[in-house]
Amino acid sequence: MSADTPDYKDTLTLPVTDFPMRAGLPQREPDWLTRWERIGVYDRLREKALAGTGEREPFTLHDGPPYANGHLHIGHALNKVLKDMVVRSQQMMGRDARYVPGWDCHGLPIEWKIEEEYRKRGRNKDEVDIVDFRQECRRFAEGWIDIQREEFKRLGVTGNWADPYLTMDFHAERVIAEEFQTFLMNGTLYRGSKPVMWSPVEKTALAEAEVEYHDKESFTIWVKFRVTDFSLPDIVLGGEEDTPEAREAVIASEADAARHFVGAHVVIWTTTPWTIPSNKAVVFGRDFSYGLYEVTDAPEECWAKAGDRYIIADKLAGDVLGRARLDPSMYRRLRNVTPAQLDGMTLAHPLAGAEGAKGEWDDPRDFRAAGFVTDEEGTGFVHCAPSHGMEEYELYRDLGMLSEVITYNVEDDGKFRDDLPFFGGRFILSRKGGEGDANKAVIDKLVEVGGLLARGKIRHSYPHSWRSKAPVIYRNTPQWFAAIDRPVGDGRDTYGTTIRERALRSIDELVTWTPKTGRNRLHSMIEARPDWVLSRQRAWGVPLTCFVKTGAKPTDPDFLLRNEAVNARVLDAFEAEGADAWYKPGAKERFLGNDADPNEYEQVFDILDVWFDSGSTHAFVLRDRPDGSEDGIADLYLEGTDQHRGWFHSSLLQACGTLGRAPYRGVLTHGFTLDEHGRKMSKSLGNTVAPQKVIDQYGADILRLWVAQSDYTADLRIGEEILKGTADSYRRLRNAFRFLLGNLADFDPSTAVDPAEMPELEAWVLHRLAELDATVREGYARYDFQGVFRALFEFATGDLSSFYFDIRKDALYCDGDAPRRRAAQTVLDLLFHRLTTWLAPVLVFTMEEVWLERFPGETSSVHLQDMPETPEAWRDPALADKWAGIRRVRRVVTAALEVERRDKVIGASLEAAPVVHVRDEGMLAAVKSVPFEDVCITSAVSLTGDPLPSEAFRLPEVEGVGVVFEKAEGRKCQRCWKILPDVGTHAHPGVCARCDTALG
């Protein structure tokens, strides 16, 4: 610039905005939270729906209640952010999207915490009044609800936080009891005794959803059951076969078999030595090949002796005898053992006749075939303790023999009953869940009586309580069950007469699954599951509000009191006082009233499985609350994939028992969170990621963006490097919005240009908006947040920042009040309204910041907006094809100029006037029809169909296009910096014709 040339900087229309480059999210997000609470965004949206007189179709996402215990982990954050993106996107697409957050408040984890405090203070729980204890549990839950509520809100999650649902609210406890009474009255409730997963440490039954599997080292033993007798059914010989010789041969054959078999041992294998005292039977597989093996020699320190005979499945014999330290030269196979011969054997328990056993194990063991025996591991025989194994229990239940095989040797704390010979008072597990002394005691006694062939240890996957982390056992206990294959008889039979039928048909006929694999998982679980165990032997929960006849058997028709008046009194009391009313003095007499004699009935004090509590939420939230759903059915349940055996499962069973169908129309499941190396997070590995730490470092919007960028249908990885990548994506998006805001600062909507009058480039942007509108709406409707964000990010950074914004900067800064600039600003305004609302469900804080930058005001908020309708008329596929070709040619030009820039031939693209050779006539015509020098951000461009010179720059992926570099001729315009021949020939010194016009 010479001394005679003015400084034209102030004549440019440069971007003006206070929108900062650096977001400062950790510091600024709390202010937006305060603002939303002050202006009542969630309540105003509900008012908006009411004012619309039914124009907005309701959408209800029913919240699966987190447990009111402990700070949030990254899995909580993933879950709540996904829910929030669903609710916000549905709302902004024109629905009345309601979200009532809730908490699961009852159950063992809280009880466990209170008991821990008691133990620290040397206090005995059994000496505390149960109502006082329950009140302590209630206060504990209330404290954590307040903490977790603030942590969830900090994530930017919208909802009715002022009035959440709690399973311990009095009305909720009343409805839970009422739902239970439905099972009581329709006859699906029964009391039974069967093996259930039992936590000796917590002294209660556990549901499958309360169990997790970890590796555990267990004792493994090979035990000998002696064959004490052998006989076969009489063989009837007929006709010519019935000769004295034939009869003698049959007798001799049986005698030979008896000589071999009596005194031999059937060998079983188990990883639970503690179950041997409860053994009642041994079973075999009818389709397997068995052999009788005789020991011919034995090494020292071996429990097998020469002459011993063992019956083992042939496939497993080598492994079993090897475990006994016998090599193949030390035994021989004597003969086949057929299933019929096994049927003829009588077995003795290894402790039969033991001195001091007091006859506990002297009865012969039942010995029969069973379908669950395998010859893949073990010995081909399975020892049966039906009190501690579901398959054995079901076998003898179906045989009608339970009374003969059920034992009660193990008490609720995992201790053998005191009067059990040899083992009384021994514990399966220690008080802290470690190895007790029962297994060793059993093994030692088996060694002493000669009942052991081999022993060892094995590391295998084993069920543990997810609360105490201690191993669990199967234990036969009296429990309350809901029969899922018994006709319900309530007349709600559209989808089946039993709970199982209704559930399976609901899964296939009523529910949309996201992803679709969720259907298969839940269907297979429901198809194979046993009856639902409803009872728990604890104190903090909703009691099973029923009474049983004193002295009656569970199978007696009058065992359970079914009386509507009694039920009503219970429900009225719970509504007013909560479930504590059940435990107050005189409760039995109060509730029975004059309808039943208190002396003839016993009050049940077990509490309901907490999964029944949360499974009942559809009744007291969706059905009973004014902000529930019109038909009591949720549009969506959304939880982690573990809830196929948890909340999805229990809610389905519960509703099929009371409503006759599933309580949801849609189910979405997400994966688990892993560290960035794909490992499960654990405190011991030190690889956990706390949501609050991410928020403190990056802001909640970065955490939300990580969720949106991830494929939630699989397990999700998170860590420092992943979050850095997410933050970089955020930065690039933020820059795009800063460009929008800066160049809309002086936009006057009254000067907006009609789309029909816009230049082609602007029309192309409108076409892309029409395409994206469909992509965004369809994606949000499918809950495909990753697809929505990917499309918007690629549009913002590729189509806009790297292309449209780059091209139009010149017009926006230098054109002045010209049609082209007004058209560009009109498009920027249209972009602004769509991008902010499209991204608001994900980047809740940032889009609010962007919105308020343009539309400040005490009551203004992007979250009160809907996504604007985008005219279908903006679509122009032919124009899109044309500009796709133009962009391919442009890509060759920009790549060619980058070479010149790298070689320092030029400093900026405006110094170039390239010659562009385009072989295809149609493509050449397309680029000639637009101001291609503006598209390429050069001062000039020459377009030709001449053959490509050998020195032309080419890109292999764009055939038929070559670029020969030429420098721009002329002088540099001191206003727009283009190099043009006419610079200096106009009224204003040192400018080009366009700038001279702009200067006026």
TIMAR-416801 format. One record per residue (C-alpha): residue in one letter; z, x, y. Coordinates in steps of 0.001 Angstrom, whole numbers, padded with zeros to 6 digits, always signed. Layout:
BEGIN
AZXY;...
REM end
This chain:
BEGIN
M+000000+000000+000000;S-001061+001447+003344;A+000846+001157+006553;D-001725-001399+007725;T-001197-003656+004690;P+001660-006197+004816;D+004280-006509+002045;Y+003207-009693+000259;K+006229-009914-002049;D+007790-012735-000056;T+004569-014753-000331;L+004798-014906-004114;T+006466-017838-005862;L+008704-015770-008106;P+011152-017319-010591;V+014426-018475-009086;T+017392-019181-011343;D+021072-018446-011723;F+020701-018704-015490;P+022080-015343-016654;M+020349-013028-019080;R+023667-012372-020804;A+025089-015554-022270;G+028789-014676-022323;L+029273-017411-024924;P+032797-016477-026109;Q+034119-016810-022556;R+032051-019768-021369;E+031940-022118-024377;P+035543-023373-023959;D+034657-024633-020471;W+031871-026806-021867;L+034255-028171-024511;T+036680-029132-021765;R+033859-030733-019805;W+032640-032812-022762;E+036154-034037-023395;R+036611-034892-019725;I+033416-036929-019453;G+033853-038427-022950;V+030424-037635-024383;Y+031106-039094-027844;D+032549-042335-026435;R+029679-042699-023956;L+027195-042485-026804;R+028994-045318-028574;E+028895-047345-025340;K+025200-046571-025095;A+024701-048068-028548;L+026634-051211-027649;A+024677-051621-024425;G+021453-051420-026391;T+022194-054738-028149;G+021329-053508-031582;E+018294-051433-030639;R+019834-048297-032126;E+020043-048376-035905;P+023451-047131-037114;F+023711-043867-039020;T+026988-042928-040690;L+027779-039519-042079;H+031080-039912-043925;D+033232-036811-043663;G+034521-035322-046884;P+038109-034556-045891;P+039170-030908-045792;Y+042675-030161-046963;A+045306-030004-044221;N+046556-026556-045117;G+045599-023191-043603;H+043112-021854-041097;L+039405-022481-041467;H+037251-020112-043495;I+033518-019524-043110;G+032749-022203-045710;H+034489-024788-043521;A+032398-023648-040554;L+029152-023909-042533;N+030052-027388-043714;K+031136-028787-040354;V+028205-027274-038452;L+025729-028776-040934;K+027398-032165-040497;D+027274-031798-036735;M+023576-030934-036769;V+022925-034037-038867;V+024898-036322-036547;R+023487-034903-033313;S+019869-034878-034513;Q+020099-038464-035785;Q+021648-039551-032475;M+018974-037850-030389;M+016237-039417-032529;G+017434-042857-031480;R+020136-043747-034021;D+023749-044686-033352;A+025154-041705-035253;R+028883-041982-035874;Y+031159-039286-037159;V+034812-039877-037969;P+036432-036615-039077;G+039146-036869-041683;W+041804-034946-043565;D+043075-034949-047138;C+046836-034869-046690;H+048525-035485-050036;G+048792-033321-053110;L+050064-030198-054694;P+049060-027475-052169;I+051369-028922-049500;E+054090-029674-052016;W+053766-026098-053250;K+054215-024744-049704;I+057370-026777-049144;E+058758-025636-052493;E+058020-022018-051536;E+060086-022505-048400;Y+062872-023996-050507;R+062822-021033-052872;K+063045-018609-049936;R+066110-020457-048685;G+067636-020793-052153;R+067289-024558-052032;N+066713-026680-055150;K+063959-029250-054725;D+065544-031524-057337;E+068604-031874-055120;V+066551-033096-052139;D+066075-036821-051617;I+062450-037587-052517;V+061764-039494-049290;D+063128-036571-047262;F+060926-034222-049278;R+057875-036385-048670;Q+058652-036458-044950;E+058686-032659-044902;C+055279-032680-046588;R+054010-035147-043985;R+055185-032970-041089;F+053598-029904-042675;A+050238-031705-042930;E+050471-032978-039350;G+050947-029444-038055;W+047858-028122-039804;I+045746-031107-038807;D+046359-030260-035147;I+045457-026606-035728;Q+042328-027330-037751;R+041179-030016-035309;E+041059-027453-032485;E+039300-024935-034735;F+036641-027494-035690;K+036150-028537-032063;R+035705-024883-031082;L+032596-024868-033311;G+031064-027444-030992;V+031427-030273-033508;T+031260-033744-031977;G+033090-036743-033361;N+035977-039131-032932;W+038573-036356-032795;A+041050-038576-030960;D+041239-040976-033894;P+040429-039198-037169;Y+041208-040689-040544;L+044103-039295-042553;T+044793-040134-046188;M+048514-040241-045301;D+048132-042896-042583;F+050028-046020-043581;H+046889-048150-043709;A+045128-045529-045791;E+048037-045389-048238;R+047989-049164-048458;V+044239-049218-049230;I+044512-046417-051779;A+047191-048449-053557;E+045026-051555-053265;E+042060-049747-054793;F+044303-048564-057635;Q+045481-052118-058160;T+041849-053142-058627;F+041751-050902-061701;L+045098-052324-062775;M+043926-055910-062520;N+040445-055517-064009;G+041779-053914-067159;T+040231-050449-066843;L+043653-048841-066278;Y+045478-047719-069404;R+048165-045298-070441;G+047152-042813-073093;S+048113-039469-074521;K+045466-036782-074754;P+044999-033119-073909;V+044470-032556-070221;M+044194-029387-068181;W+047764-028611-067306;S+049263-026100-064905;P+052598-024878-066310;V+053325-023134-063016;E+052802-026310-060976;K+053988-028647-063761;T+051145-031129-063368;A+047827-032188-064783;L+044741-030931-062982;A+041313-032433-062463;E+038202-030385-063247;A+037627-030041-059498;E+041045-028385-059141;V+040121-025640-061585;E+038197-022427-061047;Y+037152-019859-063613;H+038135-016207-063523;D+038067-013406-066076;K+041259-013140-068074;E+042378-010777-070800;S+043642-012747-073802;F+045107-011924-077178;T+042710-012647-080029;I+043857-013029-083625;W+042354-013636-087055;V+044770-015799-089065;K+044910-016545-092807;F+045328-020083-094176;R+046061-019907-097922;V+044199-022152-100337;T+047011-023769-102372;D+044989-026153-104505;F+041415-026931-105451;S+039785-029887-107137;L+036431-031604-107081;P+035640-035305-107538;D+035011-036235-111149;I+031411-035627-112075;V+029946-038586-113961;L+027402-037559-116585;G+025039-040269-117731;G+022604-040774-120553;E+021445-037719-122426;E+023379-035428-120030;D+026733-036771-121311;T+027378-034361-124162;P+030561-032561-125181;E+028952-029291-124233;A+028024-030569-120757;R+031519-031914-120159;E+033025-028568-121214;A+030644-026708-118878;V+031703-028843-115888;I+035385-028283-116686;A+034812-024553-117075;S+032909-024338-113794;E+035659-026113-111913;A+038310-023943-113534;D+036335-020813-112592;A+036091-021997-109009;A+039792-022800-108941;R+040591-019351-110322;H+038617-017788-107463;F+039663-020127-104672;V+043358-020835-105223;G+045264-018021-103596;A+042297-017043-101402;H+042521-017433-097638;V+040370-019287-095159;V+040259-017128-092008;I+040295-018596-088496;W+039948-016880-085127;T+041594-017897-081862;T+042215-016557-078360;T+045310-018762-077946;P+047922-017564-080443;W+050456-019907-078818;T+048576-022881-080314;I+049187-021773-083926;P+052628-023478-084100;S+050851-026720-083174;N+048092-026321-085775;K+047476-029401-087893;A+044069-028748-089392;V+041146-026413-090000;V+037502-027490-089763;F+034218-026000-090950;G+030494-026506-090400;R+028672-028386-093144;D+025373-026617-092478;F+026621-023031-092600;S+026518-020531-095464;Y+029996-019453-096589;G+031017-016772-099046;L+034122-015631-100931;Y+034825-011951-100209;E+037201-009737-102195;V+038846-006584-100847;T+038358-003674-103239;D+040030-000965-101186;A+041888-000781-097879;P+042854+001983-095454;E+046367+002593-094253;E+047651+000421-091399;C+045575-002496-092579;W+046895-005995-093205;A+044292-006615-095939;K+045141-005409-099451;A+043016-004696-102502;G+042554-007935-104411;D+042828-010191-101362;R+040121-012865-101187;Y+038796-014349-097950;I+036454-017249-097282;I+034289-016557-094216;A+030897-017655-092873;D+028383-015150-094229;K+026840-014579-090809;L+030207-013441-089436;A+031832-011810-092463;G+030858-008232-091610;D+032305-008514-088099;V+035520-010222-089273;L+036249-007728-092039;G+035350-004879-089711;R+038023-006148-087308;A+040430-005806-090229;R+039389-002102-090473;L+037403-002619-093652;D+034060-000893-093921;P+031367-002444-096178;S+032353-000205-099072;M+035817-001754-099156;Y+034861-005340-100026;R+032379-007309-102069;R+030963-010804-101978;L+032060-012676-105085;R+030227-015965-104768;N+028871-018779-102600;V+031265-021361-101268;T+029587-024728-100854;P+030610-027485-098407;A+031533-029635-101391;Q+033856-026887-102635;L+035419-026567-099180;D+036014-030308-099279;G+038017-029790-102441;M+040426-027212-101048;T+043976-027740-099788;L+045251-025323-097138;A+048733-024234-096119;H+049852-023213-092654;P+050596-019463-092510;L+054216-020289-091587;A+054650-022748-094470;G+057773-021930-096444;A+058882-019234-094010;E+062602-018604-094087;G+064254-020383-091159;A+061225-022614-090486;K+063196-025709-091550;G+060071-027197-093133;E+058288-027441-089728;W+054932-026317-091169;D+055249-027160-094873;D+052843-030122-094906;P+049303-029296-096130;R+046764-028836-093338;D+043884-031273-093024;F+040603-029529-093937;R+037239-031118-093199;A+033804-030619-091629;A+033265-031051-087876;G+030197-030970-085673;F+031599-028659-082997;V+032060-025636-085297;T+029720-022724-084575;D+028769-019595-086481;E+027871-017683-083300;E+031335-016118-083010;G+034648-016232-084833;T+034757-016866-088582;G+032887-020138-089120;F+036223-021986-089227;V+038162-023489-086321;H+041896-024026-086295;C+042783-027392-084799;A+045728-028173-082577;P+044625-031600-081308;S+047412-031622-078729;H+045758-028651-077030;G+042023-029116-077488;M+039748-031956-076427;E+037185-031615-079228;E+039884-031646-081900;Y+041591-034577-080179;E+038374-036591-080112;L+037660-035772-083775;Y+040988-037128-084978;R+040961-040004-082497;D+037684-041186-083985;L+039151-040772-087491;G+042166-042879-086512;M+044505-040024-087442;L+046059-039068-084075;S+049541-040095-085127;E+049342-037520-087918;V+048153-034560-085845;I+049586-034851-082310;T+052514-032541-081539;Y+054822-032250-078544;N+055780-028602-078848;V+054965-027522-075256;E+056992-028828-072321;D+055774-029351-068756;D+056685-025820-067661;G+054714-024265-070529;K+057812-023575-072604;F+058098-024321-076314;R+060633-027078-077008;D+064039-025577-077590;D+064332-026760-081218;L+060978-025358-082374;P+061823-022815-085111;F+061221-019146-084212;F+059629-019932-080831;G+061950-022371-079034;G+062375-021511-075336;R+059448-019070-075302;F+057048-019378-072343;I+053264-019318-072577;L+053107-018103-068975;S+055691-016476-066773;R+056981-018366-063749;K+054413-016544-061596;G+051516-017245-063932;G+051471-013946-065809;E+051651-013467-069564;G+054753-015082-071041;D+056507-014163-074269;A+055101-016942-076499;N+051887-015241-077645;K+053651-012051-078677;A+056356-013990-080497;V+053737-015925-082502;I+051781-012798-083352;D+054915-010923-084436;K+055991-013799-086684;L+052517-014015-088261;V+052638-010288-088996;E+056112-010702-090501;V+055025-013491-092897;G+051713-011822-093815;G+049631-014431-092028;L+047538-012095-089889;L+044302-010353-090897;A+043484-008698-087541;R+044264-008836-083861;G+042830-007549-080588;K+042188-008451-076984;I+039231-010053-075282;R+038189-010435-071647;H+036594-013802-071023;S+036113-016520-068413;Y+039179-018736-068360;P+040265-021764-066272;H+042790-021170-063484;S+044390-023485-060953;W+042592-023031-057658;R+045914-023435-055851;S+048375-021236-057716;K+045616-019003-059170;A+047555-019112-062459;P+045879-019821-065819;V+046010-023386-067101;I+046376-024741-070623;Y+045308-027864-072442;R+048384-029934-073143;N+048801-033351-074636;T+050796-035510-072223;P+051155-039214-071561;Q+048878-039934-068590;W+047261-042849-066836;F+043504-043170-067237;A+040625-045229-065916;A+038402-046275-068822;I+034834-045591-067737;D+033153-047190-070760;R+035156-050424-070769;P+033466-053467-069165;V+034969-053898-065700;G+034614-057663-065732;D+034502-058112-061969;G+031100-059769-061754;R+029596-056817-059833;D+027195-056035-062657;T+023921-055420-060798;Y+023984-051781-061849;G+025908-052096-065110;T+029023-053500-066687;T+030995-050252-067041;I+031896-047553-064536;R+029722-044996-066328;E+026678-047309-066436;R+027066-048168-062760;A+027434-044519-061795;L+024393-043342-063750;R+022189-046117-062396;S+023447-045548-058850;I+022510-041882-059122;D+018923-042758-060016;E+018343-045993-058131;L+020437-045891-054961;V+020862-042286-053823;T+018544-039759-052174;W+019505-036212-053203;T+019113-033158-050968;P+018194-030926-052702;K+016877-032973-055611;T+018635-030711-058138;G+021925-032304-057078;R+020929-035429-058991;N+020656-033576-062302;R+023978-031854-061905;L+026007-034965-061146;H+024106-037075-063687;S+024866-034653-066526;M+028539-034521-065517;I+028917-038304-065408;E+026976-038676-068646;A+029307-036385-070591;R+032677-036842-068899;P+035739-038393-070566;D+037904-041122-069059;W+039315-040320-065614;V+042886-038966-065562;L+044457-040693-062555;S+048085-039561-062766;R+049886-036461-061566;Q+053522-035581-062153;R+054350-034723-058564;A+056000-036284-055507;W+053704-036004-052454;G+051030-038628-052812;V+050341-042301-053278;P+052229-043546-056335;L+050648-045495-059149;T+051967-048824-057938;C+052530-050500-061282;F+055325-051553-063602;V+055502-051325-067416;K+057372-053549-069826;T+060519-051889-071138;G+060174-051109-074846;A+056524-052196-075026;K+053762-049979-076389;P+050789-049038-074187;T+048590-051018-076584;D+050618-054205-076181;P+048879-056842-074024;D+051956-057256-071801;F+052635-053524-071388;L+051401-053579-067762;L+052625-056129-065244;R+049605-057733-063622;N+050915-059992-060875;E+049120-060691-057593;A+052322-061587-055730;V+054023-058333-056739;N+050904-056389-055709;A+050816-058116-052337;R+054443-057227-051598;V+053718-053592-052359;L+050672-053554-050086;D+052504-055234-047200;A+055304-052668-047463;F+052857-049739-047525;E+051028-051084-044467;A+054298-051190-042528;E+056233-048236-043952;G+053753-046118-045856;A+053995-045153-049506;D+057562-043905-048992;A+058541-047556-049514;W+057989-047052-053261;Y+060785-044485-053398;K+063433-046202-051300;P+066581-047586-052968;G+066058-051055-054396;A+062272-050734-054363;K+061812-052139-057860;E+063861-055239-057146;R+062204-055685-053752;F+058675-055606-055115;L+059263-057598-058300;G+061084-060289-056330;N+061403-063500-058267;D+058184-062893-060205;A+059603-060552-062832;D+063012-059502-064125;P+063799-055942-062927;N+065741-055348-066147;E+062585-055918-068187;Y+060314-053519-066296;E+060179-049818-065483;Q+058716-048510-062258;V+056015-045814-062605;F+056637-042758-060412;D+053572-040626-061165;I+051332-040142-058129;L+047578-040621-057992;D+045191-037733-058354;V+044287-036701-054784;W+040636-037103-055778;F+041394-040810-056085;D+042770-040667-052529;S+039626-039079-051099;G+037456-041135-053429;S+038896-044257-051778;T+038004-043222-048218;H+034897-045405-048277;A+037266-048408-048297;F+039623-047519-045464;V+037053-045684-043319;L+033577-047099-043929;R+034737-050641-044702;D+037824-051092-042519;R+037237-049125-039329;P+035177-050588-036477;D+033345-047248-036323;G+032706-047282-040061;S+029481-048744-041424;E+028212-052305-041403;D+028027-052606-045198;G+030787-050161-046157;I+028208-047674-047483;A+027585-044254-045947;D+024123-042997-045121;L+025163-039508-046112;Y+027877-037534-047897;L+027523-033799-047192;E+029588-031136-048956;G+029354-027907-050938;T+027794-027864-054371;D+031253-027678-055992;Q+031773-031289-054943;H+029480-032521-057714;R+032659-032295-059759;G+034860-033118-056778;W+034399-035617-053963;F+030877-036814-054810;H+032088-037371-058362;S+035417-039075-057686;S+033972-041236-054900;L+031227-042399-057236;L+033635-043286-060057;Q+036097-044972-057722;A+033480-047074-055945;C+031758-048053-059172;G+035117-049414-060316;T+035730-051414-057119;L+032339-051966-055429;G+030086-051833-058466;R+027878-049095-056951;A+027853-045702-055255;P+029457-045592-051776;Y+026601-043477-050395;R+022850-043736-049914;G+022321-040004-049562;V+024018-036843-050793;L+023381-033385-049344;T+024834-030268-050951;H+024994-026755-049607;G+025705-023444-051301;F+028631-021084-050989;T+029043-018286-048458;L+028683-014679-049625;D+028932-011375-047816;E+025714-009717-046682;H+025458-007826-049996;G+025548-011066-051971;R+029127-010683-053179;K+031652-013468-053319;M+034117-013196-050451;S+037688-012263-051306;K+040661-010827-049488;S+040969-008094-052114;L+037436-006859-051342;G+038086-007141-047607;N+034712-008822-047103;T+035795-012187-045730;V+034257-013386-042467;A+036601-015474-040326;P+034828-018041-038118;Q+037158-017306-035210;K+036274-013622-035322;V+032554-014446-035135;I+033217-016838-032246;D+035311-014259-030392;Q+032576-011637-030748;Y+029368-013652-030445;G+030191-017276-029603;A+030008-020449-031653;D+026316-020941-030872;I+025494-017737-032759;L+027441-019023-035761;R+025590-022333-035522;L+022284-020514-035242;W+023125-018547-038414;V+023572-021885-040191;A+020267-023217-038847;Q+018375-020078-039825;S+019736-020100-043383;D+018555-021948-046475;Y+021686-023975-047124;T+020413-025227-050485;A+021224-021770-051920;D+024212-019502-051361;L+024286-018131-047806;R+024935-014529-046840;I+026738-013518-043671;G+027896-010205-042264;E+027666-007956-039234;E+024003-006952-039680;I+022925-010527-040345;L+024782-011736-037249;K+023159-009008-035161;G+019760-010331-036245;T+020839-013859-035387;A+022019-012713-031951;D+018637-011060-031353;S+016820-014309-032191;Y+019137-016087-029775;R+018381-013543-027027;R+014639-014100-027392;L+015095-017868-027185;R+017334-017502-024163;N+014676-015467-022370;A+012142-018253-022959;F+014480-020787-021348;R+015157-018437-018457;F+011418-018327-017817;L+011243-022123-017882;L+014152-022533-015494;G+012972-019861-013087;N+009506-021355-012757;L+010671-024951-012471;A+012985-024226-009547;D+010512-025670-007019;F+008888-028268-009289;D+008365-031636-007662;P+007871-034368-010301;S+005833-036364-007787;T+003146-033656-007940;A+002906-033717-011744;V-000637-033483-013072;D-001984-036106-015438;P-002633-034599-018889;A-006266-035725-018727;E-006811-033519-015664;M-005170-030389-017025;P-006931-027120-017793;E-007707-026445-021448;L-004822-024036-021871;E-002310-026665-020743;A-003984-029288-022916;W-003606-026922-025856;V+000152-026635-025158;L+000411-030424-025111;H-001373-030553-028472;R+001179-028118-029868;L+003993-030295-028477;A+002574-033329-030261;E+002392-031353-033498;L+005921-030048-033063;D+007325-033461-032237;A+006310-034639-035702;T+007546-031433-037315;V+010928-031662-035606;R+011487-035346-036313;E+010360-035129-039919;G+012404-031979-040432;Y+015574-033436-038953;A+015064-036605-040994;R+014937-034428-044141;Y+017907-032337-042935;D+015576-029310-042987;F+017273-027433-040178;Q+015818-024103-041239;G+012288-025532-041058;V+012914-027117-037670;F+014387-023988-036179;R+011697-021727-037625;A+008952-023917-036129;L+010644-024032-032724;F+011463-020326-032685;E+007922-019324-033597;F+006590-021694-030947;A+008951-020436-028241;T+008491-016744-028944;G+004894-016717-030204;D+002978-019542-028563;L+004994-019542-025343;S+006606-016204-024473;S+003902-013994-025968;F+000933-016151-025057;Y+001178-019089-022672;F+003951-017731-020428;D+002343-014300-020424;I-000984-015736-019296;R+000358-018225-016778;K+002760-015858-014993;D-000113-014887-012722;A-000907-018470-011741;L+002740-019441-011353;Y+003563-016454-009154;C+000329-016074-007166;D-001670-019328-007005;G+000466-021011-004405;D+000308-024794-004229;A-002853-025018-006302;P-003872-027443-009080;R-003615-024822-011782;R-000013-023991-010817;R+000935-027649-010587;A-000531-028252-014060;A+001408-025294-015439;Q+004637-026527-013899;T+004015-030005-015277;V+003684-028484-018735;L+006820-026411-018210;D+008707-029585-017333;L+007422-031328-020452;L+008386-028276-022485;F+011844-028231-020944;H+012713-031818-021859;R+011502-031410-025420;L+012823-027980-026236;T+016292-028686-024860;T+016690-031921-026829;W+015019-030550-029950;L+017386-027570-030003;A+020516-029328-028717;P+021718-030272-032250;V+021786-026560-033097;L+022606-024675-029883;V+024997-027237-028430;F+026500-024976-025773;T+023373-023141-024671;M+021230-026266-024347;E+023992-027839-022243;E+023948-024745-020032;V+020164-024945-019735;W+020238-028666-018970;L+022925-028406-016315;E+021015-025608-014621;R+018328-028189-013758;F+020354-031390-013772;P+023865-030649-012560;G+026347-033435-012045;E+029783-034505-013165;T+028440-036897-015798;S+025265-035049-016740;S+024818-033758-020292;V+021887-032977-022570;H+023890-034580-025378;L+023554-037965-023705;Q+019765-037713-023933;D+017336-038761-026651;M+014394-036683-027707;P+011546-037886-025473;E+008635-039652-027093;T+005554-037464-027262;P+002220-039278-026924;E-000022-039083-029953;A-002923-038909-027490;W-001923-035318-026746;R-003179-034297-030151;D-006579-032596-030003;P-007399-030844-033289;A-010804-029707-032041;L-009225-028046-029013;A-006602-026459-031261;D-009324-024982-033489;K-011157-023665-030451;W-008059-021967-029059;A-007147-020543-032449;G-010480-018718-032310;I-009940-017629-028698;R-006529-016203-029664;R-008089-014212-032513;V-010555-012604-030094;R-007726-012011-027611;R-005732-010244-030319;V-008514-007659-030682;V-008626-007122-026917;T-004866-006661-026524;A-004768-004280-029498;A-007599-002233-027968;L-005824-002053-024608;E-002596-000989-026294;V-004415+002070-027604;E-005493+002962-024081;R-001987+002372-022764;R-000493+004544-025517;D-002954+007328-024627;K-001961+006939-020970;V-005522+006061-019934;I-004118+002974-018238;G-000650+001893-017240;A-001205-001856-017302;S-003782-004242-018737;L-004931-005241-015203;E-006544-001777-014901;A-009009-002770-017634;A-012321-004651-017661;P-013233-004488-021357;V-016592-005374-022873;V-016014-007814-025726;H-018681-008154-028419;V-018532-011425-030371;R-020989-011831-033251;D-020447-015551-033882;E-022369-017671-031360;G-019914-020545-031444;M-016990-018239-030878;L-018823-016473-028067;A-019499-019789-026389;A-015818-020718-026717;V-014517-017587-025017;K-017185-017873-022304;S-016052-021429-021554;V-012593-020308-020417;P-011418-017710-017879;F-011086-015115-020627;E-009996-012329-018253;D-006918-014452-017457;V-006350-015074-021143;C-006464-011312-021786;I-004508-010491-018588;T-007236-008123-017407;S-008921-007916-014010;A-012313-008610-015531;V-014020-008982-018885;S-017612-008844-020083;L-018587-011052-022998;T-021685-010370-025075;G-023329-011277-028326;D-024933-007825-028611;P-024332-005948-031873;L-020993-004186-032094;P-021330-000530-031002;S-020003+002040-033423;E-017337+003127-030958;A-016036-000449-030477;F-012418-001086-031372;R-012031-003512-034259;L-009263-005241-036222;P-010039-005648-039923;E-008515-009141-039997;V-010803-010381-037176;E-014386-009883-038319;G-017304-009800-035929;V-015313-008855-032819;G-015351-005454-031154;V-014024-004166-027845;V-015359-001318-025740;F-012902-000209-023098;E-013986-000054-019495;K-011862+000447-016397;A-011787-002278-013801;E-013888-001600-010727;G-012774-002240-007176;R-009499-002027-005313;K-006049-003222-006350;C-004998-006478-004761;Q-001680-005797-003028;R-000441-009263-003906;C-001462-010003-007529;W-002352-006412-008539;K-005688-007316-010047;I-008389-004710-009468;L-011439-006505-008046;P-014509-005567-005993;D-013779-008095-003246;V-010343-006820-002367;G-010198-005963+001337;T-013086-008207+002353;H-011001-011226+003371;A-008999-012335+006394;H-005743-011111+004910;P-005899-007363+004391;G-005699-005812+000910;V-005989-009027-001125;C-008466-010765-003394;A-010152-014069-002697;R-007634-016103-004724;C-004681-014546-002874;D-006408-014926+000470;T-006707-018660-000191;A-003092-018864-001294;L-001978-017159+001886;G-003821-019811+003936;
REM end
